[in-house]
């Protein structure tokens, strides 16, 4: 039997409300949680209560002559725009950003108190840290040699990392997933005898550049599960000890460096990595359940998200079980003794997206009734006047 993950985010007169829910349903149980970060990037500027629009540790690389400039991270038109560009400038930086030991060994890296910058990159770093959960971003990746966009989690002391997505602009049908930690949790055995790193390139049938795609990951004590467009594409059993920040960044590779090759004469500048939304959910009832985590291989998704005034959008993954059904119901008035709940409509799980306009619905408490085989669960949500 396939399993159903329902991300329930209820649309009200406000963009997000305390009624926002998350429910994970499988053949053995139902697990609920709440959103820990939801950003649709609809405002005129980045939400500074949620994000640093730069690396809080500085973002200056003397070796690469690169600076992660806050001006390269901007929000407009309902998307987050992370940009890269090439420049030829000498800039001044505060002492705390500069590796003074490196400058003492190579004084030529600084002239008249300034550092040469040849490349500008961008990053958005969450102010909140997370400990387990489900994380996703809908992205539009640019095509071009040397581009290096990413979506990942990072925790320091010790340095631990979950790379949900690292892409290269010249690789249009694959992206990299990985984990990093000092206790060798990134190692796996191949054929039972070969110790090798887990990190690898995930091949995709759909192009990942030049169109909107979704990358996501579920982090639990038992490990990490990686998804592309709501389909599981990789998993790794690893234990991480630290809470982590959520990061989206746009960098540039260097020839013979990590994720080589770097840009060439055909690489266009400036370039943008666009993000439609970033969402994070806490699911303690799921992530703390070892048996439930062992049943993640056949997960399918229904996401219910706010999409505008008086409208809610249902997004369906392509592999929902035929045994699953979702209904919207309204609690009957006390004067009606025949029915406890009045059917409103059944959702079409065969559709990719379904929009529901509730302009003429009466305010009050509604319910999603989720049926998965013999299991049924009601989830209340509120439509406000």
Residue pairs with C-beta under 8 A, 6 or more apart in sequence:
1 27
1 298
1 321
1 323
1 372
1 373
2 298
2 299
2 300
2 319
2 320
2 321
2 323
2 324
3 24
3 25
3 26
3 27
3 295
3 296
3 298
3 299
3 300
3 321
3 372
4 24
4 25
4 26
4 299
4 300
4 301
4 302
4 320
4 321
4 324
4 370
4 372
5 23
5 24
5 25
5 299
5 300
5 301
5 302
6 22
6 23
6 24
6 25
6 301
6 302
6 303
6 304
6 326
6 368
6 370
6 379
7 22
7 23
7 134
7 279
7 281
7 301
7 302
7 303
7 304
7 305
8 20
8 21
8 22
8 23
8 304
8 368
8 379
8 381
9 16
9 20
9 21
9 35
9 38
9 303
9 304
9 305
9 306
10 17
10 19
10 20
10 21
10 304
10 306
10 312
10 381
10 382
10 383
11 305
11 306
11 307
11 310
11 311
11 312
11 358
12 19
12 306
12 382
12 383
12 384
13 309
13 384
13 385
15 40
15 42
15 306
16 35
16 38
16 306
17 382
17 384
19 380
19 381
19 382
20 34
20 35
20 38
21 32
21 33
21 34
21 379
21 381
22 32
22 33
22 34
22 35
22 134
22 281
22 283
23 30
23 31
23 32
23 33
23 370
23 377
23 379
24 30
24 31
24 32
24 33
24 283
24 285
24 286
24 292
25 31
25 370
25 372
25 375
25 377
26 292
26 295
26 299
26 372
27 295
27 372
27 373
27 375
28 291
28 292
28 295
29 289
29 292
30 375
30 377
31 283
31 285
31 286
31 289
31 292
32 283
32 285
32 379
33 133
33 281
33 282
33 283
33 284
33 285
33 286
34 281
34 282
35 279
35 280
35 281
35 282
36 128
36 130
36 133
36 280
36 281
36 282
37 50
37 126
37 128
37 130
37 246
37 278
37 279
37 280
38 277
38 279
38 280
39 47
39 50
39 51
39 80
39 277
39 278
39 279
40 78
40 276
40 277
40 306
41 75
41 78
41 79
41 80
41 275
41 276
41 277
41 278
42 78
43 75
44 75
44 76
45 74
45 75
46 53
46 73
46 74
46 75
46 80
46 124
49 127
50 126
50 127
50 128
51 124
51 125
51 126
51 127
52 123
52 124
52 125
52 126
52 127
53 70
53 73
53 74
53 122
53 123
53 124
54 68
54 69
54 70
54 73
54 123
54 125
55 68
55 123
55 125
55 249
56 125
58 68
58 93
58 96
58 97
59 67
59 68
59 69
59 97
59 121
59 123
60 66
60 67
60 68
60 93
60 97
60 98
60 115
61 67
62 98
62 99
62 102
62 103
62 109
62 115
64 119
64 254
64 257
65 115
65 116
65 117
65 118
65 119
66 117
66 118
66 119
66 120
66 121
66 251
66 252
67 91
67 93
67 117
67 119
67 120
67 121
68 120
68 121
68 122
68 123
68 249
69 120
69 121
69 122
72 82
72 83
72 84
72 85
72 120
72 121
72 122
72 250
73 80
73 81
73 82
73 83
73 122
73 123
73 124
74 80
74 81
74 83
75 81
78 276
79 140
79 274
79 275
79 276
80 124
80 248
80 274
80 275
80 278
81 272
81 273
81 274
82 122
82 123
82 124
82 149
82 248
82 249
82 250
82 272
82 273
82 274
82 275
83 120
83 122
83 250
83 270
83 271
83 272
83 273
84 119
84 120
84 121
84 122
84 147
84 250
84 251
84 252
84 269
84 270
84 271
84 273
85 119
85 120
85 269
85 270
85 271
86 118
86 119
86 120
86 263
86 269
87 117
87 118
87 119
87 120
88 116
88 118
89 116
89 117
90 111
90 112
90 114
90 115
90 116
90 117
91 114
91 115
91 117
92 113
92 114
92 115
93 115
98 110
98 115
102 109
103 109
103 110
109 115
109 116
119 252
121 249
121 250
121 251
121 252
122 249
122 250
122 273
123 247
123 248
123 249
123 250
124 247
124 248
124 249
124 275
124 278
125 245
125 246
125 247
126 245
126 246
126 247
127 245
128 245
128 246
129 155
129 243
129 244
129 245
130 153
130 219
130 243
130 244
130 245
130 246
130 280
130 282
131 243
131 244
132 219
132 220
132 221
132 282
132 283
132 284
132 287
132 288
133 218
133 219
133 280
133 281
133 282
133 283
133 287
134 216
134 217
134 218
134 219
134 279
134 280
134 281
134 283
135 151
135 153
135 164
135 216
135 217
135 218
135 219
135 246
135 278
135 279
135 280
135 281
136 214
136 215
136 216
136 217
136 227
136 278
136 279
136 280
137 151
137 164
137 165
137 214
137 215
137 216
137 248
137 275
137 277
137 278
137 279
138 212
138 213
138 214
138 275
138 276
138 277
139 149
139 151
139 165
139 212
139 213
139 214
139 215
139 273
139 274
139 275
139 276
140 210
140 211
140 212
140 213
140 273
140 274
140 275
140 276
141 147
141 149
141 167
141 169
141 208
141 209
141 210
141 213
141 273
142 149
142 169
142 209
142 210
142 271
142 272
142 273
143 169
143 170
143 172
143 209
143 210
144 169
144 170
144 263
144 266
144 267
144 268
144 271
145 169
145 170
145 261
145 262
145 263
145 264
145 266
145 267
146 168
146 169
146 170
146 252
146 253
146 261
146 262
146 263
146 264
146 267
147 167
147 168
147 169
147 170
147 250
147 252
147 253
147 263
147 267
147 271
147 273
148 166
148 167
148 168
148 169
148 250
148 251
148 252
148 253
148 259
149 165
149 166
149 167
149 169
149 248
149 249
149 250
149 251
149 273
150 163
150 165
150 166
150 167
150 247
150 248
150 249
150 250
150 251
151 164
151 165
151 215
151 247
151 248
151 278
152 161
152 162
152 163
152 164
152 165
152 166
152 246
152 247
152 249
153 161
153 162
153 164
153 217
153 219
153 244
153 245
153 246
153 247
154 160
154 161
154 162
154 244
154 245
154 247
155 161
155 240
155 242
155 243
155 244
155 245
156 242
157 242
158 181
158 182
158 183
158 241
158 242
159 180
159 181
159 182
160 180
160 181
160 182
160 240
160 241
160 242
160 244
161 178
161 179
161 180
161 181
161 244
162 179
162 217
162 219
162 224
162 240
162 244
163 176
163 177
163 178
163 179
163 180
163 199
164 177
164 215
164 216
164 217
164 226
165 175
165 176
165 177
165 215
166 175
166 176
166 177
166 178
166 259
167 175
167 176
167 208
167 209
168 175
168 176
168 253
168 259
169 209
169 267
169 271
170 261
171 201
172 207
172 208
172 209
172 210
173 203
173 204
173 205
173 206
173 207
173 208
174 201
174 202
174 203
174 204
174 208
175 201
175 202
175 204
175 208
175 215
175 228
176 199
176 200
176 201
176 202
176 259
177 199
177 200
177 202
177 226
177 233
177 234
178 186
178 197
178 198
178 199
178 200
179 185
179 186
179 198
179 199
179 224
179 236
179 238
179 240
180 186
181 238
181 240
181 241
185 238
185 239
185 240
186 197
186 198
186 199
186 236
186 238
187 195
187 196
187 197
187 198
188 195
188 196
188 197
188 198
188 236
189 195
189 196
190 196
198 236
198 238
200 234
202 226
202 228
202 233
202 234
204 228
204 233
206 213
206 229
212 276
213 228
213 229
214 227
214 228
214 229
214 230
215 226
215 227
215 228
216 226
216 227
216 230
217 224
217 225
217 226
217 227
218 224
218 225
218 227
218 283
218 287
218 296
219 240
219 287
220 286
220 287
220 288
220 293
221 239
221 287
221 288
221 290
222 237
222 290
222 293
222 294
223 235
223 236
223 237
223 238
223 239
223 293
224 235
224 236
224 238
225 232
225 234
225 235
225 296
226 232
226 233
226 234
226 235
227 233
229 317
229 318
230 300
230 301
230 317
230 318
230 319
231 317
231 318
231 319
232 296
232 297
232 299
235 296
235 297
246 278
246 280
248 273
248 275
248 278
250 271
250 272
250 273
252 262
252 263
253 259
253 260
253 261
253 262
253 263
254 260
254 262
255 261
255 262
263 269
286 292
286 293
287 293
298 319
300 317
300 319
300 320
300 321
300 324
301 315
301 316
301 317
301 320
302 314
302 315
302 316
302 317
302 320
302 326
302 347
302 349
303 314
303 315
304 312
304 313
304 314
304 315
304 368
305 312
305 313
305 315
306 312
306 313
307 313
307 355
310 357
310 358
310 359
311 355
311 356
311 357
311 358
312 355
312 356
312 358
313 353
313 354
313 355
313 356
314 347
314 351
314 353
314 354
314 355
314 356
315 352
315 353
316 349
316 350
316 351
316 352
316 353
316 354
318 352
320 349
321 372
321 373
323 371
323 372
323 373
324 349
324 370
324 371
324 372
325 346
325 347
325 349
325 370
325 371
326 346
326 347
326 349
326 368
326 369
326 370
326 371
327 343
327 344
327 345
327 346
327 347
327 368
327 369
327 371
328 343
328 344
328 345
328 346
328 347
328 356
328 366
328 367
328 368
328 369
329 341
329 342
329 343
329 344
329 366
329 367
329 368
329 369
329 378
330 341
330 342
330 344
330 362
330 364
330 366
330 367
331 340
331 341
331 342
331 364
331 365
331 366
331 367
332 338
332 339
332 340
332 341
332 342
336 342
341 367
341 369
341 378
344 361
344 366
345 356
347 354
348 354
358 383
361 383
362 383
363 382
363 383
363 384
363 385
364 382
364 383
365 380
365 381
365 382
366 380
366 381
366 382
366 383
367 378
367 379
367 380
367 381
368 378
368 379
368 381
369 376
369 377
369 378
369 379
370 376
370 377
370 378
370 379
